[in-house]
Structures are given as C-alpha cells and as structure tokens.
Amino acid sequence: MNKIMLPFIRSDLAQFTAYKPHPSSDTAEPVPTQRDRLDTNESPYDLPPELKEKLAWTYQQVIETNRYPDGGHETLKEAIAEYINESATLSPSVLTAANISVGNGSDELIRSLLIATCLAGEGSILVANPTFSMYGILAKTLGIPVVAVSRNAANFEIDLAAAQSAIEQTQNPPIRVVFVVHPNSPTANPLTASELAWLRNLNEQILVVIDEAYFEFSQITLVGELAQRPNWVILRTFSKAFRLAAMRVGYSIAHPEAIAILEKIRLPYNLSSFSIAAALIALQNRQLLLNSIPQTLSERAKLIEALSHHPTLQITESATNFIFLRLKPNGFYLQDTALKNLHQELKSSGTLVREIGGGLRITIGTSDENDRTINRIQAALANLKI
C-alpha cells in the first residue's frame, strides 16, 4: 500500500514507534506451540475457578450491560483504601476513598498525571534508565520533554548527582515530575536510603511519582509518608499479584487535593462494570489470591540459585516477581550480540522473556515453567558457547 501524508497530524509523531506490549511474541518467525510467557511480569496463575464463577454470576445477575458503569468508583475506592490501611498497618482512618483515584491500568493514571503537570509547555519529566518505558513513551506522545539520567551499573542506583544537576539546569521547560519504580523494573531493586533521602529533599514544586506495582512481592511501601508529602503520588495495580492483568485496573494514592485534580482529568466511565466487579471480588478474596506469593518467592530463589553458578551470568537481588539477568563482560564475545542471541535461542525453544536495559527480564512462572527456563538457558549458553 502506498504511504500517504497526513498533513493534519503532528509532525513529531512520524518519529515515534508504536508500543508493542508483547515485542518478543509479535513475530512472523515460527515458535513452538507451547510457549512459556515470561516477558510481561504477569502472574502465572489465573483466577481460581470459584472466583471466576462469582464473577460470572455477577455479570449475569447484577451487571446491566445497557447501563453505564459506576463512574465515581466509590465502593471500589473504599475497598482499596481498606486494603492499603491493612497491608501497611495504618490506622483505619489514615487513608480513605478521598485518597484514591482509579484508572484503566496505571498507564491511564500516568497519562493523567502528565496532563495535570506538564502539558502546554509547562514542564518536563525526569526518569532514570533503565526503567518502565511507558513514562517516557506517554510523555513524548503528549509533546512533553523527557530528561533521562543513568544508573550505577553495579547496583542500579540512580545517578543522583546527574539527577540533581538535571533538575537545577533544565529550565525550558523545568522538570515538574520525577518518576521512580519501587522496586524498579526491569532491574528488580528497591529504592536505596540515598535515593529516598534525595526524593524527600526535592522541592515541593516537583511531583514525585512512586510506582509500587510490585508491592505485594516486595512488601515495602511509602504510603505511610503521604500525609507529610503532598507532592508524592503512589501508583499500584491489580495486574500483578491480584491476577487481573486482563481487566486493566490501576490506582493512585495521594493527598485528597491531588486526587481531586486527577478526578477532573479522568475520562468518565473509564472502567467497565466487569473490571470494577473483578477488582472488588479480588479484594474481597485477597487472602486466597495473595497466598500464591510465597510460592512465587520460592520459585524466584530457585531460579536465582540455579543460574547464579554459571560463570558468565550475573543476577542481581530481586524484590519483585521477576529477575534481571545480565552477561558478564567477556573478551571472547560481544556482550550485546551474545545477549540478543541468547534472547533469540530462548524464544525459539519456547520461553518468551524481555530483552531490555542490557539484560533479560524474566518473569517468575510456575514451577514447570521455571524448570524449563533453567534448562533452556543452560542449553542456549552451551549451544552459543557463551
């Protein structure tokens, strides 16, 4: 088909590449029918049948498909606030529905935060790469500049000197938002004491967005500091430990005034009635769903132990449901080429992982999936003579 010019489209969009959620599986190359999908940090476990039955009953008996969903999400927000207070051992009155905004995945919330802070040339954002790519992608689609700094190659701590310098020197437009993941994706490390001290000392004119997508695995959170920090927003999701990636439910936790702004920007009826029902059922049965976490952590330890003994593999400590695997520098091969070859070998054998940030991010799967991953990595390394 001949390519046509669309003069009404922003000129800078021609330079963008559409985000592909499953880059390693979007290919014309033949792959095994049996694939272990360890590339998107989903839970390997579906909802238990009894919860699916409850959800099916809710769809049949409660949800009226001819009616719009609950646009205010009040019941869901109250349930989320109760869960946060419980999991962070906060007094029941500390966080309420007024501290919560619900989005169509965390992506919508990130976009709303960008619109609220940086649009119309009012600000730019700061990220430390490698990190979750959607911060930069969403900013650029809105015409918002992205300032990137690096991380320490050994422990992935943010280059704080470079970050502080960027904030002081970036003026047109100034940095208005700093995005961090706690623990970080793809590198799996939580924020250090030095990083936290730096964030706490930032000017209150800068919004600090702390993405706690992996809280249920790390059990580390900063929600207890929100009352003293009105310029902080914490993001969470139902897509990981709560096993609802298909439903696209995320939420933000912040000072009520910040939440009120997000509610102004939020699209009406942004969550379907089915997604709202699924999130409520997940929260009501959270003990059942979160009981799988010890198994995931045990399988993570098994994967790290099995792969750490190979002389060319380097795996950092993980506080998440994934590991980050790198190849140690070796004079006998080009590291970037070897990494791509290893990624391709795994894909060809049936294990999908994410190549990003100079390493492979590998989601913790079921016991059988992890056993196959170990065997396939070892076989690929031998085959490639790495």
C-alpha positions, 0 to 999 in steps of 0.5 A: 500500500502506498504511504500517504501524508497526513498533513493534519497530524503532528509532525513529531509523531512520524518519529515515534514507534508504536508500543508493542506490549508483547515485542518478543511474541509479535513475530512472523518467525515460527515458535513452538506451540507451547510457549512459556510467557515470561516477558510481561511480569504477569502472574502465572496463575489465573483466577481460581475457578470459584472466583471466576464463577462469582464473577460470572454470576455477577455479570449475569445477575447484577451487571446491566450491560445497557447501563453505564458503569459506576463512574465515581468508583466509590465502593471500589475506592473504599475497598482499596483504601481498606486494603492499603490501611491493612497491608501497611498497618495504618490506622483505619482512618489514615487513608480513605476513598478521598485518597484514591483515584482509579484508572484503566491500568496505571498507564491511564493514571500516568497519562493523567498525571502528565496532563495535570503537570506538564502539558502546554509547555509547562514542564518536563519529566525526569526518569532514570534508565533503565526503567518502565518505558511507558513514562517516557513513551506517554510523555513524548506522545503528549509533546512533553520533554523527557530528561533521562539520567543513568544508573550505577551499573553495579547496583542500579542506583540512580545517578543522583548527582546527574539527577540533581544537576538535571533538575537545577539546569533544565529550565525550558521547560523545568522538570515538574515530575520525577518518576521512580519504580519501587522496586524498579523494573526491569532491574528488580531493586528497591529504592536505596536510603540515598535515593529516598533521602534525595526524593524527600529533599526535592522541592515541593514544586516537583511531583514525585511519582512512586510506582509500587506495582510490585508491592505485594512481592516486595512488601515495602511501601511509602504510603505511610509518608503521604500525609507529610508529602503532598507532592508524592503520588503512589501508583499500584495495580491489580495486574500483578499479584491480584491476577487481573492483568486482563481487566486493566485496573490501576490506582493512585494514592495521594493527598485528597487535593491531588486526587481531586485534580486527577478526578477532573482529568479522568475520562468518565466511565473509564472502567467497565462494570466487569473490571470494577466487579473483578477488582472488588471480588479480588479484594474481597478474596485477597487472602486466597489470591495473595497466598500464591506469593510465597510460592512465587518467592520460592520459585524466584530463589530457585531460579536465582540459585540455579543460574547464579553458578554459571560463570558468565551470568550475573543476577542481581537481588530481586524484590519483585516477581521477576529477575534481571539477568545480565552477561558478564563482560567477556573478551571472547564475545560481544556482550550485546550480540551474545545477549540478543542471541541468547534472547533469540535461542530462548524464544525459539525453544519456547520461553518468551522473556524481555530483552531490555536495559542490557539484560533479560527480564524474566518473569517468575512462572510456575514451577514447570515453567521455571524448570524449563527456563533453567534448562533452556538457558543452560542449553542456549549458553552451551549451544552459543558457547557463551 
